[in-house]
């Protein structure tokens, strides 16, 4: 690609890639989703398997995606097509379908992700009101209030639309302008606030139980293992080419292994901190009251956390700031999800960025409406359940989330691992991983072993076990 063409596409600055990719990775998956799926899967073993999945499957695929992106300077579909043609790989242009699967997954995930992001914005505004007018919630009223909000079609669609609009506006501006500067400031602040919350939860009576819940070893079902694996992909933004797309904006002077390591580490750290905070709250409440208070554990962020904040000395200040930061964390993720789909229309269909952002944004907004209405507003959508899916995959929202996360992402990840490990030559991948890394990446054989054998075997095995309804109790 010519210098000029790549300047038009945009390139990240030195810290830009790490920040943008960490911004993509760190989002609702860490702060909202990880704590509640860990809770639903009885903590302990689930967390260990999740950590193993990050290290053995997530991290290698993170490097694989980034190297494919930087090598080709293309988003997923174009990237696979280009390598397939230039390297004359077996399978040829059919690899383009793998990119297409990613584009579709991005569309599906963003459609419901923006709905939850909308809840965060709503609670930010809610906290502003509480902070100015005084906090009035108790355990029950917070739950009732949240349920009322979920069942309100206008608010659900409105805040989903608001979040999509903001995302579209930023993506229209292009790669560099807004994202880099915003993330540089926001990510450290988020980390500091979370750290303060962890320190605070150490004083709560539930802290000890929270830690042992998170790290005890117990039985686990095959579906739990699949969920841990699926979430490892989700939380690192892998399996659909988001990191291929961001990788395509990485300069050649940057070390991919180093950047990838930092991103995985930060992401894991933030998920664990969020979980410690939430479980400390859960276990501070006596067992008998727990079920009624928490209802579905996916709602803790909105029903229990506000109360904890307003018990703190500086809660009036911290509460709205916290929700604002979570909203920003979500925003840097929705940007990356939209960017994958938009970059496809720019790179392959040659649309303008403006047209692509507006059209794709509108489609995803519409696609998200059934999800927005399926959390309480419309009974049929709320109780929708595909036969054969687990209980957790209930409702239109839950179904799309389950299928996208647990099937599309692992299958996409499998394809990427096979492509990087078996289809691309070891010379090409080594070159790309060593470029910017001081010319030598001593863990290369380990990386190659993981993508060639460990990733495909682990993913295939888990999918197989789940299809056979197995459990590892
Ligand atoms: N990783 C983000 C989170 O944890 C969500 C996300 C952003 C994502 N981009 C993605 C998930 C691409 C899968 C693929 O909240």
Boltz pocket constraint, residues with backbone or C-beta under 6 A from the ligand:
constraints:
  - pocket:
      binder: B
      contacts: [[A, 23], [A, 24], [A, 25], [A, 26], [A, 27], [A, 28], [A, 29], [A, 30], [A, 109], [A, 233], [A, 234], [A, 235], [A, 236], [A, 237], [A, 238], [A, 239], [A, 240], [A, 242], [A, 332], [A, 333], [A, 334], [A, 336], [A, 337]]
      max_distance: 6.0
